Amino acid sequence: MIWLVVLLFVLIVFRVPIAFGLGFVSIIGIMLTDPGLLINVPRKVFSGIDNFTLVAVPLFILAGEIMTKGGISKRLIDFSKTIVGPLPGGLAMVVVLASVFFSALTGTAIAAAAAIGGMMIPAMNREGYDVRFSASLVATAATIGPIIPPSIVLILFGVIASVSIGDLFIAGVIPGLLMGIGLMGYSYYVGKKNNYRSSDRRATFKEIVVGAKDAILALIMPVIIIGGIVSGIFTATESGVVAVVYALIIGMFVYREISIKDLWPIMLGTAKTTAAIVFLIGTASLFIWFLSYNQIPNQLIDMMGGISDNPILLLLIINIILLIAGTFIDTISAVSIFTPLFLPLVLAAGIDPVHFGVVMAVNLTIGMVTPPLGVCLFVTSSIAKIKVPKMFKYLFPQIIILIVILLLISYIPELVLFPVGFLE
């Protein structure tokens, strides 16, 4: 039955939608195993999406859409400018810092690339920054989105792997900050080398306070979410409701950037995105059941031999596979495919599933800025009006930085698990 997994990847190569590929392979496999089991297909698909935790997916997507449309990106950028603007490569560092802040509100990379890139790429062009550097940096900084909570990718992994969403959220904080620090360091280096400086005047304490006051209401939201989960006031799923209500109040009544008529397109977009994700989760659940029924994970463990007993070698192999797969499979789909395949191997090697979930998320987000798929690259290239290959000069050093961070969190699990253990 291993050949069915190979068939799935063949379908992916021929651009068959992942959800359809998972469903097709599962049904073919069931028919070859026992056609009488086909009666279980609808029940397995439905049971996969009949999960209270999944309610968090549309809620956080909706909260992110509201915050994006609510004028928050400008306020976050202005606040970031007061902190790092005068430094060498100041505007580049603003991109990274604003992306960290924005990630804590939306949890998605594409939204961050579009919102931050739409404002910062033209601004950096006016200050004489190389457009290739600007476009590539906005794209790579946006990959912090799926790591810092709230993260749709981590929610999906938690549902498939039956791991605490709250623990995954907390575990993603330090890796996300490390990604931000690494990219800010590179921005400083490029800024120093090319004498990129937006202003020689440092912001006064009063200007910093004013900037913080304007952005503080947005910056408080992730604190409320994480604080509520850690303190036990609400679950990770219930925190999605808090995020939506908070975003509505800020967007409609405080910033007043959103009106009643804006809510319909926001909700419609949320519904479309959620429908695609939920359909994928349903077929992935069928795929997981098929794998388990035929003991394919056990066959993989047997095939791997002694590798499953060596967590260092196992993580290296899995990271290489995911880095390659992430170049042509989108993050959500990759989590749906590889979690049921790799999780038994990881557990057999004694690797913490929370640690593995964050490693997988960081790994696959690197694929969002790696050709040929690199969805964030296409977003920023369209804003910058340049072709993707022109970014490669500045893009590859940034990818190397992200891979170094990936290796750090892979082999120093305390970087991921320390906050979880500390807050328990």
C-alpha positions as CSV (number, residue, x, y, z in Angstrom):
1,M,0.0,0.0,0.0
2,I,3.0,2.3,0.2
3,W,2.6,2.8,-3.6
4,L,-0.6,4.7,-2.9
5,V,1.4,7.4,-1.0
6,V,3.6,7.6,-4.1
7,L,0.5,8.0,-6.2
8,L,-0.6,10.9,-4.1
9,F,2.7,12.7,-4.9
10,V,2.3,12.0,-8.6
11,L,-1.1,13.6,-8.5
12,I,0.4,16.6,-6.7
13,V,3.0,16.9,-9.5
14,F,0.2,17.0,-12.0
15,R,-1.4,19.8,-10.1
16,V,-4.4,17.9,-8.8
17,P,-5.9,19.8,-5.8
18,I,-4.5,18.3,-2.6
19,A,-8.0,17.7,-1.0
20,F,-9.1,15.8,-4.1
21,G,-5.8,13.9,-4.2
22,L,-6.2,12.8,-0.6
23,G,-9.7,11.7,-1.2
24,F,-9.0,9.8,-4.4
25,V,-6.0,7.9,-3.0
26,S,-8.0,7.0,0.1
27,I,-11.0,5.7,-1.8
28,I,-8.8,3.7,-4.3
29,G,-7.0,2.2,-1.3
30,I,-10.2,1.3,0.5
31,M,-11.6,-0.4,-2.6
32,L,-8.5,-2.5,-3.0
33,T,-8.5,-3.4,0.7
34,D,-12.2,-4.1,1.3
35,P,-14.9,-2.4,-0.9
36,G,-17.4,-3.0,2.0
37,L,-15.5,-0.3,4.0
38,L,-16.6,2.4,1.5
39,I,-19.7,2.8,3.6
40,N,-17.4,4.4,6.2
41,V,-16.2,7.2,3.9
42,P,-18.8,9.8,4.6
43,R,-18.7,9.1,8.4
44,K,-14.9,9.4,8.5
45,V,-14.9,12.7,6.5
46,F,-17.6,14.1,8.8
47,S,-16.0,13.0,12.0
48,G,-12.8,14.7,10.9
49,I,-14.4,18.1,10.7
50,D,-16.8,17.5,13.6
51,N,-14.2,18.9,16.0
52,F,-14.8,21.8,18.4
53,T,-11.2,22.9,18.1
54,L,-11.7,23.6,14.4
55,V,-14.1,26.4,15.2
56,A,-10.9,28.4,15.9
57,V,-10.0,28.4,12.2
58,P,-12.7,30.6,10.8
59,L,-12.7,32.7,14.0
60,F,-9.0,33.6,13.7
61,I,-9.2,34.0,9.9
62,L,-12.1,36.5,10.5
63,A,-10.3,38.3,13.2
64,G,-7.3,38.7,11.0
65,E,-9.4,39.9,8.1
66,I,-11.0,42.5,10.3
67,M,-7.7,43.7,11.7
68,T,-6.2,43.9,8.2
69,K,-9.0,46.0,6.9
70,G,-9.1,48.1,10.1
71,G,-6.1,50.2,9.3
72,I,-3.9,48.4,11.8
73,S,-0.9,47.9,9.4
74,K,-0.3,51.7,9.1
75,R,-0.3,52.1,12.9
76,L,2.0,49.2,13.4
77,I,4.4,50.5,10.8
78,D,4.4,54.0,12.2
79,F,5.1,52.6,15.7
80,S,7.9,50.4,14.3
81,K,9.5,53.5,12.6
82,T,9.8,55.3,16.0
83,I,11.8,52.3,17.4
84,V,14.2,51.3,14.6
85,G,13.7,53.8,11.8
86,P,16.9,55.9,12.4
87,L,19.2,52.8,12.5
88,P,21.1,51.6,9.4
89,G,18.6,49.7,7.3
90,G,15.9,51.3,9.4
91,L,13.0,50.9,7.0
92,A,14.1,47.3,6.4
93,M,14.1,46.6,10.1
94,V,10.6,48.3,10.3
95,V,9.4,45.7,7.8
96,V,10.5,42.9,10.0
97,L,9.3,44.4,13.3
98,A,5.9,45.3,11.8
99,S,5.7,41.8,10.4
100,V,6.2,40.4,13.9
101,F,3.5,42.6,15.3
102,F,1.2,41.9,12.4
103,S,1.8,38.2,12.7
104,A,0.5,38.2,16.2
105,L,-2.8,39.6,14.9
106,T,-3.5,37.6,11.7
107,G,-1.5,34.4,11.9
108,T,-1.1,34.2,8.1
109,A,1.9,35.0,5.8
110,I,0.1,36.1,2.7
111,A,-2.0,38.7,4.6
112,A,1.2,40.1,6.2
113,A,3.1,40.2,2.8
114,A,0.2,42.1,1.1
115,A,-0.5,44.5,4.0
116,I,3.1,45.3,4.9
117,G,4.4,45.2,1.4
118,G,1.7,47.5,0.0
119,M,2.9,50.2,2.3
120,M,6.6,49.5,2.8
121,I,7.9,48.6,-0.6
122,P,7.0,52.0,-2.2
123,A,8.3,53.8,0.9
124,M,11.6,51.9,0.7
125,N,11.9,52.7,-3.0
126,R,11.5,56.4,-2.2
127,E,14.4,56.1,0.2
128,G,16.7,54.5,-2.4
129,Y,16.5,50.9,-1.2
130,D,17.2,48.2,-3.9
131,V,13.7,47.0,-4.8
132,R,15.0,43.4,-5.0
133,F,16.0,43.6,-1.4
134,S,12.7,45.3,-0.4
135,A,10.5,42.7,-2.1
136,S,12.5,39.7,-0.9
137,L,12.6,41.0,2.7
138,V,8.9,41.6,2.9
139,A,8.2,38.1,1.7
140,T,10.6,36.4,4.1
141,A,9.4,38.5,7.1
142,A,5.9,37.5,6.3
143,T,6.7,33.9,7.0
144,I,6.8,34.7,10.7
145,G,3.0,34.9,10.5
146,P,2.3,31.2,10.7
147,I,4.6,30.7,13.7
148,I,3.7,33.4,16.2
149,P,0.3,32.8,17.7
150,P,-2.5,32.8,16.6
151,S,-1.4,30.4,13.8
152,I,-3.8,28.6,11.5
153,V,-1.0,26.1,10.6
154,L,-0.4,25.2,14.3
155,I,-4.2,24.9,14.8
156,L,-4.4,22.4,11.9
157,F,-1.4,20.4,13.2
158,G,-2.9,20.3,16.6
159,V,-6.2,19.0,15.3
160,I,-4.6,16.3,13.2
161,A,-2.0,15.2,15.8
162,S,-4.4,15.6,18.8
163,V,-2.0,18.0,20.5
164,S,-2.9,21.0,22.7
165,I,-3.4,24.1,20.6
166,G,-2.6,26.3,23.6
167,D,0.8,24.5,24.0
168,L,1.5,24.9,20.3
169,F,0.7,28.6,20.5
170,I,3.1,29.2,23.4
171,A,5.8,27.0,21.8
172,G,5.8,29.1,18.7
173,V,6.7,32.4,20.3
174,I,10.5,32.0,20.7
175,P,11.0,30.5,17.2
176,G,9.0,33.3,15.7
177,L,11.0,35.9,17.6
178,L,14.3,34.2,16.5
179,M,13.2,34.5,12.9
180,G,12.5,38.2,13.4
181,I,15.9,38.8,15.1
182,G,17.7,36.9,12.4
183,L,16.1,38.9,9.6
184,M,16.6,42.2,11.5
185,G,20.3,41.4,11.8
186,Y,20.5,40.8,8.1
187,S,18.6,44.1,7.4
188,Y,21.1,46.0,9.6
189,Y,24.0,44.4,7.7
190,V,22.6,45.3,4.3
191,G,21.7,48.8,5.5
192,K,25.2,49.4,6.9
193,K,26.8,48.0,3.8
194,N,24.7,50.2,1.4
195,N,24.3,53.2,3.7
196,Y,20.5,52.8,3.9
197,R,19.3,55.2,6.5
198,S,15.8,56.9,6.5
199,S,16.6,59.5,9.2
200,D,19.5,60.5,11.3
201,R,17.2,61.8,14.0
202,R,16.1,59.4,16.7
203,A,12.5,59.5,17.9
204,T,11.9,61.4,21.1
205,F,10.4,59.6,24.1
206,K,7.2,61.6,23.5
207,E,7.0,60.4,19.8
208,I,7.5,56.8,20.9
209,V,4.8,57.1,23.5
210,V,2.4,58.7,21.0
211,G,3.2,55.9,18.5
212,A,2.7,53.2,21.1
213,K,-0.6,54.8,22.2
214,D,-1.9,54.7,18.6
215,A,-0.9,51.0,18.2
216,I,-1.3,49.7,21.7
217,L,-4.9,48.5,21.3
218,A,-3.9,46.3,18.5
219,L,-0.8,45.0,20.2
220,I,-2.8,44.1,23.3
221,M,-4.8,41.5,21.4
222,P,-2.2,38.7,21.3
223,V,-1.4,39.4,24.9
224,I,-5.1,38.9,25.8
225,I,-5.2,35.7,23.7
226,I,-2.1,34.1,25.1
227,G,-2.7,35.4,28.6
228,G,-6.3,34.0,28.6
229,I,-5.1,30.6,27.4
230,V,-2.3,30.3,29.9
231,S,-4.4,31.5,32.8
232,G,-7.2,29.1,31.9
233,I,-9.8,31.8,31.5
234,F,-10.7,30.4,28.0
235,T,-9.5,27.7,25.7
236,A,-7.6,28.2,22.4
237,T,-10.8,27.8,20.5
238,E,-12.7,30.2,22.7
239,S,-9.9,32.7,22.3
240,G,-10.9,33.0,18.7
241,V,-14.3,34.4,19.7
242,V,-12.5,36.9,22.0
243,A,-10.2,37.9,19.0
244,V,-13.2,38.5,16.7
245,V,-15.1,40.6,19.2
246,Y,-12.0,42.6,20.1
247,A,-11.1,43.2,16.5
248,L,-14.7,44.4,15.7
249,I,-14.7,46.8,18.6
250,I,-11.3,48.2,17.6
251,G,-12.0,48.4,13.8
252,M,-15.5,49.8,14.0
253,F,-15.7,51.9,17.1
254,V,-12.1,53.0,18.0
255,Y,-10.2,53.3,14.7
256,R,-13.5,53.6,12.8
257,E,-11.9,52.2,9.6
258,I,-14.7,49.5,9.1
259,S,-18.4,50.1,8.5
260,I,-21.3,47.7,8.5
261,K,-21.1,47.4,4.7
262,D,-17.5,46.2,4.9
263,L,-18.5,43.2,7.0
264,W,-20.1,41.3,4.2
265,P,-17.1,41.0,1.9
266,I,-14.9,40.3,5.0
267,M,-17.2,37.4,6.1
268,L,-17.5,36.1,2.5
269,G,-13.8,35.9,2.1
270,T,-13.5,34.2,5.5
271,A,-16.2,31.7,4.5
272,K,-14.4,30.8,1.2
273,T,-11.0,30.4,2.9
274,T,-12.5,28.3,5.7
275,A,-14.5,26.1,3.3
276,A,-11.3,25.2,1.4
277,I,-9.4,24.4,4.7
278,V,-12.3,22.3,6.2
279,F,-12.7,20.3,3.0
280,L,-9.0,19.6,3.1
281,I,-9.2,18.5,6.8
282,G,-12.1,16.2,6.0
283,T,-10.3,14.3,3.2
284,A,-7.1,14.3,5.3
285,S,-9.0,12.6,8.1
286,L,-10.1,9.9,5.7
287,F,-6.5,9.6,4.5
288,I,-5.3,9.2,8.2
289,W,-7.9,6.5,8.8
290,F,-6.9,4.6,5.7
291,L,-3.2,4.8,6.7
292,S,-4.0,3.5,10.2
293,Y,-6.3,0.7,9.0
294,N,-3.6,-0.6,6.7
295,Q,-0.8,0.0,9.3
296,I,1.1,2.1,6.8
297,P,2.8,4.2,9.5
298,N,4.1,0.9,11.0
299,Q,5.4,-0.2,7.6
300,L,7.2,3.2,7.3
301,I,8.8,2.6,10.7
302,D,10.0,-0.8,9.6
303,M,11.3,0.6,6.4
304,M,13.3,3.3,8.2
305,G,15.0,0.6,10.3
306,G,17.2,2.0,13.0
307,I,16.7,5.6,11.9
308,S,13.5,5.8,14.0
309,D,15.7,5.2,17.1
310,N,17.9,8.1,16.3
311,P,16.0,11.4,16.7
312,I,18.9,13.5,15.4
313,L,19.1,11.6,12.1
314,L,15.3,11.3,11.9
315,L,14.8,15.0,12.3
316,L,17.4,15.7,9.6
317,I,15.7,13.4,7.1
318,I,12.3,14.8,7.9
319,N,13.5,18.4,7.6
320,I,15.1,17.7,4.2
321,I,11.9,16.1,2.9
322,L,9.7,18.9,4.2
323,L,12.1,21.6,2.8
324,I,11.8,20.0,-0.6
325,A,8.1,19.4,-0.4
326,G,7.5,23.0,0.8
327,T,8.8,24.3,-2.5
328,F,5.8,23.0,-4.4
329,I,3.1,22.2,-1.8
330,D,1.3,24.9,0.1
331,T,1.7,24.9,3.9
332,I,-1.8,23.9,4.9
333,S,-1.8,20.9,2.4
334,A,1.7,19.8,3.5
335,V,0.6,19.7,7.1
336,S,-2.4,17.6,6.2
337,I,-0.3,15.1,4.2
338,F,2.9,14.8,6.3
339,T,1.6,14.9,9.8
340,P,-0.1,11.5,9.7
341,L,2.9,10.0,7.9
342,F,5.7,11.4,10.1
343,L,4.0,11.6,13.5
344,P,4.3,7.9,14.3
345,L,8.0,8.0,13.4
346,V,8.5,11.0,15.6
347,L,6.7,9.5,18.6
348,A,8.6,6.3,18.2
349,A,11.9,8.3,18.4
350,G,10.7,10.0,21.6
351,I,10.4,13.4,20.1
352,D,7.8,15.7,21.7
353,P,4.8,16.2,19.3
354,V,4.6,19.9,20.3
355,H,8.3,20.4,19.4
356,F,7.8,18.5,16.1
357,G,4.7,20.6,15.3
358,V,6.6,23.9,15.6
359,V,9.6,22.5,13.6
360,M,7.2,21.4,10.9
361,A,5.5,24.8,10.8
362,V,8.8,26.7,10.6
363,N,10.1,24.3,7.9
364,L,7.1,24.6,5.7
365,T,6.9,28.4,6.0
366,I,10.3,28.5,4.4
367,G,8.7,27.0,1.4
368,M,6.5,30.0,1.1
369,V,9.6,32.0,0.0
370,T,11.3,29.2,-2.0
371,P,10.7,28.8,-5.7
372,P,8.9,27.5,-7.6
373,L,5.8,27.9,-5.5
374,G,6.9,30.7,-3.1
375,V,3.4,32.3,-2.8
376,C,4.8,35.2,-0.7
377,L,7.3,35.9,-3.4
378,F,4.6,36.3,-6.0
379,V,2.6,38.7,-3.7
380,T,5.6,41.0,-3.2
381,S,6.9,40.8,-6.8
382,S,3.5,42.0,-8.0
383,I,3.6,44.9,-5.6
384,A,7.2,45.7,-6.5
385,K,6.6,45.1,-10.2
386,I,9.6,42.9,-10.7
387,K,10.1,39.3,-11.6
388,V,10.7,36.8,-8.9
389,P,14.2,35.6,-10.2
390,K,15.5,39.2,-9.7
391,M,15.0,38.8,-5.9
392,F,17.4,35.8,-5.6
393,K,20.5,37.8,-4.8
394,Y,19.0,39.0,-1.5
395,L,16.5,36.1,-1.0
396,F,19.0,33.2,-0.7
397,P,20.9,34.7,2.3
398,Q,17.6,35.2,4.1
399,I,16.5,31.6,3.4
400,I,19.9,30.4,4.8
401,I,19.2,32.5,8.0
402,L,15.7,30.8,8.3
403,I,17.3,27.3,7.8
404,V,19.9,28.0,10.5
405,I,17.0,28.9,12.9
406,L,15.2,25.8,11.8
407,L,18.2,23.7,12.7
408,L,18.6,25.5,16.1
409,I,15.0,24.7,17.1
410,S,15.2,21.2,15.7
411,Y,18.2,20.2,17.8
412,I,17.7,22.5,20.8
413,P,14.1,21.6,21.8
414,E,14.3,23.8,24.9
415,L,13.9,26.8,22.6
416,V,10.5,25.5,21.7
417,L,9.4,23.7,24.9
418,F,10.8,25.9,27.6
419,P,7.9,28.4,27.6
420,V,5.4,25.5,27.7
421,G,7.0,23.9,30.7
422,F,7.6,27.2,32.4
423,L,4.0,28.3,32.2
424,E,2.5,24.9,33.2
